Amino acid sequence: MRLPRSLQARLGLSLGIVLTVLWIAAAAVTAVNLRQEMDEVFDSALQETAQRLLPLAVVEIVGREDDGVTQRLGAIREHIEFFTYIVRDTQGRILLQSHSAEPATFPTYDGPGFRQTATHRLYNDDALQGTVRITVAEPLDHRAAVAREIQMGLGLPLLIVIPVALLAIALAVRASLASVRRFRERLEARDARDLSPVPEDEIPLEIAPMAATLNALLSRLKGAFDAERSFAANAAHELRTPIAGAIAQAQRLQAETGEPAAKARAADIEATLKRLTRLSERLMQLARAEGGRLRLDQTSDLRIVARIVIDEMARHSTKGRLTLSLPDTPVMSDLDPDAFDILCRNLVENALRHGSDAEPVDVSLSRDGTLGVANAGPIVPRETLAGLTARFESAGAKTAGSGLGLAIVAAISQRVGSQLILNSPRPGQADGFEAHVKLPISLSDRSAHGSNLRPES
C-alpha cells in the first residue's frame, strides 16, 4: 500500500487504522471473555436446575402406585423450553420428563457431572443411592444464538462509532496542522522575488527547525540578490561619469584631428561608449525593476506619464513615427510613475529599433490598464519569441540593442502581478510584433467597461 503524500492524510489514515484495529481487537477479546463467562453462567443454571428438580422428582416418583410408568409433564402455557430434562431409573426407564424433552437426544446415564454431545450440553445427577437419575439438557444452538447477539451488540455500535471517530480524527488532525497549512499557503502565495521571512506562528516543534532553516535560507538569498542588484546599480552609476568623460574626449579628438582615419576611429569609440552608456542605464533600470518599490500608497493617472514619454520620444524620432491612443477618462493606478515610465519607454524603444520605418509604432493604453505597443516588421519565429524576455537576448535586428529592454519590462510585470504577452505577427495582421501588459488599476477604473480610445499624434 502506497501512503498518501499529505502529512495530514498520513496522520489521519494511520491513527484511524490503529484505532480501528484496537477497537476490533478489544471487541473480539471482550466477546471471548463474555462467551466464557456465559458458559459458566449457563452451566451453573444447568446444575441448579437439576439440583432443584431432583428432590421434587423423587417425591413424585416415590409416591406413585405404578412403578416404571413414564409421566410427561404438560405445559401450562406455550413457551420455548431451553432446558429439558428426563428422570430415569437404574434400568434406564424414563420415569418423568419435561414436555419438550426428546429422549433420543439424551445419552445413556454415565454418572454425575457435565457432558456434551454434538447438539446439547448436559448435566447428570442422582438420588436415593443412584436409583433416581436426572439429566438436564440445553441446546448448544441456544448458547450460540446468545453469543451472536452479544457479538452483534458489541460490533454494531462500532459501525457507527468508527466512522464518527475517523471523522473526528480527520478534523482534529486538520485543526492541529492548521499552522503548518497557513505556513505552506503563505509560502505558496509568494512570487519568485519575494524573499522576506515567512511568519512562523504556532508552528509545531517538530517542524519549527525546518521553518527556521527555510527563513534563514531566504534571508541569505535576499542578501545575495540585494548585493548583486546593488553592485549592478552602483557600478552602472559610477560608470556614467568616466564614460561621459571618455565620450567628451572622443568628440574633442574628432574636432581637433584632421586625419580622416583618426577621426573615423574616434567616431567608432564615441559610438561604442554611447552603447556602453545605454547598457549602464539599462542595468540601473533592471536593478530598479527587481529591487525597488513599484506600488505606491496613492494613485496617479497613467495617461499623463504615457503622453510625456511618447511626446519626448517623438521629438527624437521621425515625424509621424509614433501614434498614441488614450481613453477619455483617467486610468488611475498605484504603479510608481517612474516604473511605468521605464516600462513604457523600453517597449517603445524596442519597437522603434526593431520595427519597420515605413509604418508607425502604435502605442495604446486602455481603461482596464492594458498597455500595448505594436509595430510592423518581419515575423519573429515562435522559438525566438519565447526567449526574448531573457537577459541580453536579442531578436537579431539591424540595430544592435542591449538585450535588456524586454527583460526589464518582464521583471516589472511580474512584480506587479501581471505578465508580458508577446505576439508575432500582430493580431489581425500578416506581419509585425506586438507586446502588451495588464497594469494594476484602482477599483473604480477596473469596474468600468469599454476602452473608448482616441488617437493622438
C-alpha positions, -999 to 999 in steps of 0.1 A, spaced: 0 0 0 14 34 -10 9 61 16 -5 95 6 20 123 3 0 146 25 11 146 62 -25 153 72 -38 123 53 -10 101 66 -17 110 102 -54 106 98 -51 73 80 -26 58 104 -45 69 135 -77 57 120 -63 23 111 -46 19 145 -78 29 164 -100 7 143 -77 -23 148 -76 -17 186 -113 -14 188 -119 -46 168 -93 -64 189 -109 -51 221 -143 -62 209 -130 -96 200 -113 -101 234 -144 -89 251 -166 -113 231 -143 -143 240 -144 -133 277 -181 -129 277 -185 -163 260 -165 -179 287 -185 -161 314 -217 -170 296 -208 -207 295 -201 -206 333 -234 -190 339 -253 -215 317 -235 -245 333 -244 -231 367 -280 -228 356 -280 -264 344 -266 -277 377 -290 -255 397 -320 -268 376 -310 -304 381 -305 -300 419 -339 -282 423 -358 -307 402 -343 -339 415 -359 -337 450 -393 -329 435 -389 -358 411 -380 -381 439 -411 -372 459 -433 -376 428 -418 -410 419 -418 -425 454 -455 -416 459 -466 -434 428 -486 -466 429 -474 -478 394 -436 -484 393 -418 -477 360 -446 -456 344 -434 -426 323 -450 -394 331 -447 -363 308 -454 -330 324 -477 -308 304 -471 -271 297 -494 -247 314 -488 -222 286 -470 -225 253 -433 -214 256 -399 -221 243 -382 -246 267 -344 -241 266 -338 -265 294 -353 -300 290 -349 -330 314 -357 -366 319 -357 -387 351 -347 -424 347 -342 -453 370 -313 -477 371 -327 -497 343 -329 -466 320 -366 -464 321 -379 -428 318 -400 -420 349 -405 -383 343 -397 -358 315 -404 -323 305 -430 -317 278 -404 -307 251 -378 -334 260 -368 -357 232 -353 -390 247 -332 -395 217 -311 -365 225 -302 -378 260 -273 -403 260 -271 -432 285 -265 -421 320 -229 -424 330 -226 -407 363 -230 -372 378 -214 -342 361 -214 -323 329 -215 -339 295 -216 -325 260 -228 -340 227 -228 -326 192 -261 -307 198 -265 -304 236 -248 -295 269 -260 -318 297 -257 -322 334 -263 -355 353 -272 -361 389 -288 -388 410 -305 -395 443 -316 -425 465 -282 -441 461 -284 -438 423 -318 -453 418 -333 -420 405 -312 -402 379 -319 -368 363 -304 -354 332 -309 -317 322 -300 -307 286 -296 -273 269 -293 -270 231 -259 -256 220 -277 -236 194 -292 -215 223 -258 -207 236 -246 -199 200 -276 -176 194 -269 -157 227 -232 -154 218 -241 -140 183 -264 -114 199 -236 -104 223 -212 -101 194 -237 -80 174 -243 -59 204 -205 -52 206 -199 -49 168 -229 -29 156 -220 2 176 -186 1 161 -201 6 126 -214 39 139 -186 48 163 -157 41 139 -168 64 111 -176 91 136 -142 86 152 -124 87 119 -142 120 110 -132 133 145 -96 122 139 -95 139 105 -109 172 119 -85 170 149 -55 164 127 -66 192 103 -70 216 132 -37 205 147 -19 211 114 -36 245 107 -4 264 115 16 242 91 -11 247 64 -10 285 69 28 284 66 25 265 34 -2 288 19 19 319 28 49 303 11 29 292 -20 13 327 -24 47 343 -28 62 351 -62 98 342 -70 111 377 -60 96 378 -25 123 366 -2 111 381 31 109 357 61 77 336 63 58 341 96 62 311 119 30 315 140 25 285 163 45 261 141 48 227 159 82 220 175 89 191 151 86 215 120 99 247 136 136 239 127 126 234 91 107 267 90 136 285 107 161 269 82 139 280 53 137 316 66 174 317 71 180 304 36 155 331 23 174 357 43 207 347 28 193 346 -7 178 380 -2 211 394 10 229 378 -20 204 392 -45 204 426 -29 242 427 -31 240 417 -67 214 444 -76 233 470 -55 265 462 -73 249 464 -107 232 497 -99 263 512 -82 286 500 -110 264 514 -137 260 547 -118 297 550 -112 305 543 -148 284 572 -161 309 599 -152 340 583 -167 320 572 -198 307 607 -202 343 620 -199 355 594 -224 328 605 -249 338 641 -245 374 632 -252 364 612 -283 343 641 -295 372 666 -289 396 642 -307 373 643 -337 372 681 -337 409 686 -333 423 660 -357 424 665 -394 433 629 -403 403 610 -416 414 577 -402 418 591 -367 385 609 -370 367 577 -380 384 558 -352 373 584 -327 338 583 -340 337 545 -335 350 550 -300 322 575 -293 295 551 -307 309 523 -285 309 545 -254 273 556 -261 262 520 -264 280 514 -230 261 543 -216 228 529 -228 238 495 -213 246 511 -179 212 529 -179 195 496 -187 214 479 -158 202 506 -134 166 502 -147 169 464 -142 181 468 -107 152 493 -101 127 468 -116 140 439 -95 146 456 -62 128 489 -59 93 496 -47 69 495 -76 35 501 -59 27 533 -40 1 542 -14 -15 568 -37 -27 565 -73 -19 586 -104 -32 589 -139 -11 567 -162 -23 587 -193 -2 616 -182 30 596 -179 23 578 -213 18 612 -230 50 626 -216 70 596 -226 57 595 -262 60 633 -267 96 632 -256 105 602 -278 86 617 -307 109 647 -307 139 624 -312 124 603 -340 109 608 -374 76 628 -375 46 605 -375 67 576 -363 47 572 -331 9 572 -326 -7 572 -291 -42 561 -282 -56 571 -248 -90 568 -232 -111 598 -224 -113 590 -187 -83 588 -162 -65 555 -158 -57 556 -121 -31 532 -108 -9 528 -77 20 518 -100 50 540 -95 51 566 -124 89 561 -127 84 523 -131 56 529 -157 80 553 -175 107 526 -176 82 500 -188 67 522 -215 100 536 -227 116 502 -231 86 488 -251 85 518 -274 123 518 -279 122 481 -287 95 487 -313 114 517 -329 146 498 -330 133 465 -345 102 477 -364 98 488 -400 105 525 -408 76 525 -433 48 522 -407 43 540 -374 46 523 -340 11 521 -323 10 527 -286 -23 523 -268 -35 524 -232 -70 512 -224 -92 519 -195 -86 485 -180 -49 493 -177 -36 473 -207 -6 489 -223 0 477 -259 28 485 -283 27 472 -319 50 477 -349 53 464 -384 83 443 -394 94 408 -401 77 379 -381 97 367 -351 99 329 -350 80 313 -322 111 297 -307 128 331 -307 97 348 -293 97 327 -262 133 337 -252 131 374 -258 125 382 -221 157 366 -211 186 390 -202 209 400 -231 187 382 -256 181 400 -289 160 391 -319 189 399 -342 176 431 -357 196 455 -379 202 479 -349 221 463 -320 204 467 -286 214 459 -251 192 428 -249 177 441 -216 146 461 -227 121 433 -226 138 416 -196 132 449 -177 95 450 -188 90 414 -178 106 419 -144 83 449 -137 52 430 -150 60 400 -128 65 421 -97 31 439 -101 13 406 -106 9 407 -144 26 391 -174 42 404 -205 25 390 -236 44 389 -269 27 382 -303 42 379 -338 26 386 -362 4 413 -348 -32 403 -341 -52 408 -373 -20 414 -394 3 393 -415 35 407 -401 49 427 -372 53 424 -335 31 433 -305 37 434 -268 11 442 -242 9 440 -204 -20 445 -180 -12 471 -153 -29 474 -119 -56 500 -117 -79 513 -90 -112 495 -83 -133 523 -98 -115 520 -131 -115 483 -130 -152 482 -129 -156 504 -159 -165 489 -192 -152 496 -227 -118 511 -238 -131 543 -255 -96 550 -271 -89 581 -290 -59 587 -312 -32 613 -306 -2 622 -327 
